[in-house]
Amino acid sequence: MLSGLTSSAIVYWPVSYSELSMMDKSNWLVLGLISIIITMLLSRFFIRQKKILLALYFSLGATLAILLRIQYDTITIDSSSHNLALIEILIVFFQSFPAALLGAYLGKFIGRKSK
């Protein structure tokens, strides 16, 4: 979960809220690539762990980072700034989960081929 939290924070936290777009293609690409790479590496270390759980933990960490960002923005900027917070959370989860699942299975596949 820490890896998902960190990667999502890297993608979304440096951008100010007025410029933030959850549907920006570059955000999707960066978070997707980070998801694939990190879960590939994690699946090599946690061989016995179910791959879907690795992807789920990563995505929950990414979702937690967005939840923390929403909390920060509503406390410091404006309490009405995230009226659609649930949709933002779902977008990040569905943005990171498929890529993390792909990365977990790619890591498993590469691990088999290298033996």
Order of alpha helices (4+ residues) and beta strands (2+ residues): alpha-alpha-alpha-alpha
